[in-house]
Amino acid sequence: MVYWYESLFLYTVSFLVQTQGIDPSREACLNFESEYHQPKACECVTFQSYGLSTGQFHSPDYPKAYGSGINCILFNFVGDVNEIVEIKFLAMDLKGPVHVRPDKEECRDWLRIYKNLDRGEINENVKHQDELCGNLSNLKEKVFYSSGRALIMEFHTDPDSREKHTGFKGVFTFLEKNRKDRCGSSFDRHVPGRCSTGIFKTVGILRYGTQCSYDIQSGNNHTKGKFFSPRYPQRYPKSSDCVYMFMGHDNEHVKVLFKLIQLPKHSSGCDENGDIIRVYDGRDKSSPMLKTFCDNTHNQVELYSTGPYMYIEFHSDRHHEAQGFAADYEFLDKRWEGGSSPVPSDNGMSESPDGDSSAMIRKFPYLILKCNESISSKDKKNGTIKNQFYSSGIICQYDFKAEGQERIQLKFTSMDLFYSAGDPNDPFECPSQDSITVYTYKDGEEQELGQFCGKKHPQQLMSSGQRMRVLFKSMDNQKDSNSGFRIEYNFRTDFGVQGNGVQDNREVCTFMFRSTLHTTGYFTSPNYGGQYPRNTECTYIFTGRLNEVVEIEFPEFDVDGIIPRCDNPTDSDYVAFSNFLNTEDRQMRRYCGNRPSYPTVTSDAAFFRVTFRSNSKFDANGFRGRYKFKRIEEETPYVTAPPSETPQHVRSNGGSRPQVDITVSIATIIFFCKSVIDHLLNVF
């Protein structure tokens, strides 16, 4: 018998990794002591790497039900020195967790995973990283990776269970940690160089004294690569602080493609989320912010800097863990990028049976070329697209690409397409008519903003990121004397927000309103005058003097959402209010829906924050708000109680306010200091 303080070496017999069926009960491992200081004998099976090998594993007797009272079966995966282990579950059916306390669940049949191993051995001091039970659909993750060359799974079943479950099945792969990837030169895409990278290794120079901060510099043989969150593809550790500094040449700009982002899901805005990725368009975090990621999962998100630098910071709090992110980067030479009018692709022109399109190409080659355009903000910040000709069987495509914080805004100034289904001023059934379809992108996938036809002018539209596409389609039918379309485009950094606020370019879509500049004014949702963009968050910060509060009302309000909760489970866009700098005020209700009669909102002190947030599903016309800074003494010259003791967060127009004297100045100072301290705690 081996005592509890001795290590357990798991290897007893190796099976060929290509083996499709394995019966773990045939072999026995040495004993080791459990966490309850009771000796337990473990049966085990070992999978040994034979050079990037792969195979399957499953529970005993799968797909038949496993037995009760399985004390310990160890699945031991051991790779070569330069390998890590990937396991992926294809099926899982274990007994679900049981409630041992109202606030705690416990697995009785469980599969524990030990991922942070350098060798194929464990003892009672080794802590497992994951404990799985229940069904596959209930798992937060279905793929797991080791940090070193070994990974161990421990399977245990309840001796008193009478339930029947089939167990689990999966595949494993030994992945090479270091390999040769081809890294292209920015000056010659067809003659790539070679550089040494790791499959999950950040290509850059690790900063001295840090665990995950890198300087990534452009070079002749180093113009593209990969970067990852710490420990990727495992979950990143708590309390992580990482910086990725990209430094290109003067004639370059930086492209970053986040292939996967997985962060904990939150129900509020990014300001109060502890796990966050911030991307800045410059050398450091004083530069304009490009994008913030703070919740759930994103795929294939592409970002471009306006100049040769990009600065990315990643932070995790003390409470959450997730897989993090995997991303590619590339330094692009602006001198070698394609022009604004590429030759049409094969699908850029639809040839009609009678050959009209082919004749049109021969007769008007320049016009056909202008029918398919790639429009970049680095060439010009605004302009017009329109049909140079109007014939049957034509497809024109216009691709827009922005840089930095820019969003693309489209405004239809002329709309006169052939329409045969009724009144062209009130069209329907656009798919069967000459039409214009506008697309935006989320996580690399196209989302249709709308399809338009006839003579009805669409509302102005705005992209949710740095890309947008307009597709004009003319059907094969006889045309009347229609003039076609004309669309004005603008690359905007102000998100189309109107009002007399001052934009803070250090953040994304943030506007400051100070009573020292304007005591009254207005502000709007992004792209006001049209539908607000999807997947967008804008912040409006109001700062008055110490003896002032701010009142806000909404004469126009149309934000898609379900009243009264306006929360994430209802897929609601919303406007939220807070007396705090970085957290949502839970005592103040959110606003959503079409409600121009919402009551006036009044701050508790000189500082106030309004946050607008839209999801990626629905659109609406947004809002127009009015604000007014008011001196407290104007309303209440006598004392009864400071506002901190009798808060009134939302008051209808004409409502009363607690009377205060000069004491309110002290309360205001304390409240303001509390907001600042709250911000510093979130930052540091």
HELIX and SHEET records of a PDB file:
HELIX    1   1 PRO A   24  ARG A   26  5                                   3    
HELIX    2   2 LEU A  136  ASN A  138  5                                   3    
HELIX    3   3 CYS A  270  GLU A  272  5                                   3    
HELIX    4   4 LYS A  334  TRP A  336  5                                   3    
HELIX    5   5 ASP A  346  GLY A  348  5                                   3    
HELIX    6   6 ASP A  356  LYS A  363  1                                   8    
HELIX    7   7 PRO A  365  CYS A  371  1                                   7    
HELIX    8   8 CYS A  430  SER A  432  5                                   3    
HELIX    9   9 ASN A  568  THR A  570  5                                   3    
HELIX   10  10 ILE A  632  GLU A  635  1                                   4    
HELIX   11  11 THR A  663  VAL A  683  1                                  21    
SHEET    1   A 2 LEU A   8  PHE A   9  0                                        
SHEET    2   A 2 GLU A 121  ILE A 122 -1                                        
SHEET    1   B 3 SER A  14  PHE A  15  0                                        
SHEET    2   B 3 PRO A  39  GLN A  48  1                                        
SHEET    3   B 3 ALA A  28  GLU A  33 -1                                        
SHEET    1   C 6 SER A  14  PHE A  15  0                                        
SHEET    2   C 6 PRO A  39  GLN A  48  1                                        
SHEET    3   C 6 ILE A  73  VAL A  78  1                                        
SHEET    4   C 6 ALA A 150  HIS A 156 -1                                        
SHEET    5   C 6 TRP A 110  LEU A 117 -1                                        
SHEET    6   C 6 ASP A 130  LEU A 132 -1                                        
SHEET    1   D 4 THR A  54  HIS A  58  0                                        
SHEET    2   D 4 GLY A 167  GLU A 176 -1                                        
SHEET    3   D 4 GLU A  83  ASP A  93 -1                                        
SHEET    4   D 4 VAL A 143  TYR A 145 -1                                        
SHEET    1   E 2 VAL A  98  ARG A 101  0                                        
SHEET    2   E 2 LYS A 104  GLU A 106 -1                                        
SHEET    1   F 2 ASN A 178  CYS A 183  0                                        
SHEET    2   F 2 GLY A 193  GLY A 198 -1                                        
SHEET    1   G 6 ILE A 205  LEU A 206  0                                        
SHEET    2   G 6 TYR A 214  GLN A 217 -1                                        
SHEET    3   G 6 ASP A 241  MET A 247  1                                        
SHEET    4   G 6 TYR A 309  HIS A 315 -1                                        
SHEET    5   G 6 ILE A 276  TYR A 280 -1                                        
SHEET    6   G 6 MET A 289  PHE A 293 -1                                        
SHEET    1   H 4 LYS A 224  PHE A 228  0                                        
SHEET    2   H 4 GLY A 324  ASP A 333 -1                                        
SHEET    3   H 4 GLU A 252  GLN A 262 -1                                        
SHEET    4   H 4 THR A 297  TYR A 304 -1                                        
SHEET    1   I 5 ASN A 372  SER A 376  0                                        
SHEET    2   I 5 ILE A 394  LYS A 401  1                                        
SHEET    3   I 5 ARG A 467  SER A 474 -1                                        
SHEET    4   I 5 SER A 435  LYS A 442 -1                                        
SHEET    5   I 5 GLU A 445  PHE A 452 -1                                        
SHEET    1   J 4 ASN A 382  LYS A 386  0                                        
SHEET    2   J 4 GLY A 484  ARG A 492 -1                                        
SHEET    3   J 4 ARG A 407  ASP A 416 -1                                        
SHEET    4   J 4 LEU A 461  MET A 462 -1                                        
SHEET    1   K 5 VAL A 502  GLN A 503  0                                        
SHEET    2   K 5 THR A 510  ARG A 514 -1                                        
SHEET    3   K 5 GLU A 537  THR A 543  1                                        
SHEET    4   K 5 PHE A 607  ARG A 613 -1                                        
SHEET    5   K 5 TYR A 574  SER A 578 -1                                        
SHEET    1   L 4 THR A 520  THR A 524  0                                        
SHEET    2   L 4 GLY A 622  ARG A 631 -1                                        
SHEET    3   L 4 GLU A 548  ASP A 558 -1                                        
SHEET    4   L 4 VAL A 601  THR A 602 -1                                        
END                                                                             
